[in-house]
Amino acid sequence: MEAYPSELLLIAFVAMLAPFLAELPSGFRLPVVVLEVILGILIGPHVFNLASPDGMIGTLGELGLTFLLFMVGLEIDFDKIRGRPLSLAVGGWFLSFFVALVCMFFFSVIGLIQTPPLLAAVALSTTALGVLAPILRDRGELNTDFGTYMVAAAAAGEFGPLVVISMLLIPTHSTFVHALFMVTFIIIAFVAANIALNTRASRLIDILTRTMQSSGQLPVRICILLQILFVALAAKFGLNIVMGAFAAGIVVKLAIKGKEGELLRHKLDAIGYGFLIPIFFIVAGMKFEVSALWSAPLAPIQVMLLLGLMLLVRGVPLFLYKKELTPEEQIPFAFYSATGLPLIIVISEIGVSSGLMPPDRASILVSAGMISVLLFPILAVKLRGKFILPW
């Protein structure tokens, strides 16, 4: 217990330092989340060993992950992305998943990447909306046409892998019972969403509005309760907890509207991006084993190959967007889409705990995901408008 105050102080300092460094005048500014990961690597046990991602720190990191997925669900504006953006996103993710499966079966057969093809394919087809949303917001692109298509593609890149993970990779019961639990959870989520959409009781609205500025903060507490409830339900039903957090965010998004809803959103932003979410990214950096990059003769080649495959897999759907994106937007779209980390960490942990993936292979997969977060958003911003695809 005595070590926690100093480690928490260090993490709080790093969380404050990251946005400060991002605002320093320079030729190019790194995204805040990238700085948080880099600083986490530096203070972690694999570099300067100033803090350890265990105990209370690890728990706060897990809470940060669930709050990140909750805020991701809150970011999605279904009125904006439904229709063509959503249909292109879903079709693009299925195409990515198919290409990833083919590639991973091939590299598994020739022995270059010895990772279960299904696990690796799901990991390669993810997109970290939780990482991209704050970057797009800070750049003022979240509400543009480019941002709308990017959010839709990233949402499919989060939700599709979550469904595959929950249905195929982590069944704690028989297939029929697990499918039944999955359907039950979806029904509960739809019922909650319907209640959120149709809540118009003036007495309830008056109470929520009145307590918004009081010490009671009832709307905020309801949102936190709903998040924990959905996470607990997902865990109880044998699903991944990030699906519960994601569903809770969607339900809250459907419920909050108008001026009061915007105020509630700002309060949740403060809790998430001001406290818990930075801790998740810092802890993720602390867990990153730098030595995995040279742990075996083929490790650097495997990491670079996985990075290339991530870009290929999530870049293949670009031809579907020829009419929706300008030529200057297409390469940045591919780099943003190939950015993945949170679900790659989850998939790797599932693979190791289930015995399907050796720890060293999981480290290589996480290394590729970590580098994608550090590199791809920077390249997306840097290359914006400089390279045009030949079609």
Secondary structure, DSSP 4 states (H G I P E B T S, - for coil): -THHHHHHHHHHHHHHHHHHHHTS--SSPPPHHHHHHHHHHHHSTTTT----S-HHHHHHHHHHHHHHHHHHHHH--HHHHTTHHHHHHHHHHHHHHHHHHHHHHHHHHTTSS-S-HHHHHHHHT---HHHHHHHHHHTT-TTSHHHHHHHHHHHHHHHHHHHHIIIII--SS-HHHHHHHHHHHHHHHHHHHHHHHH---HHHHHHHHHHTTSTT-HHHHHHHHHHHHHHHHHHHTTS-HHHHHHHHHHHHHHH--HHHHHHHHHHHHHHIIIIIHHHHHHHHHHH--GGGGGSSTTHHHHHHHHHHHHHHHHHGGGGGGTTTS-HHHHHHHHHHHT---HHHHHHHHHHHHTTSS-HHHHHHHHHHHHHHHHHHHHHHHHTTTT-----
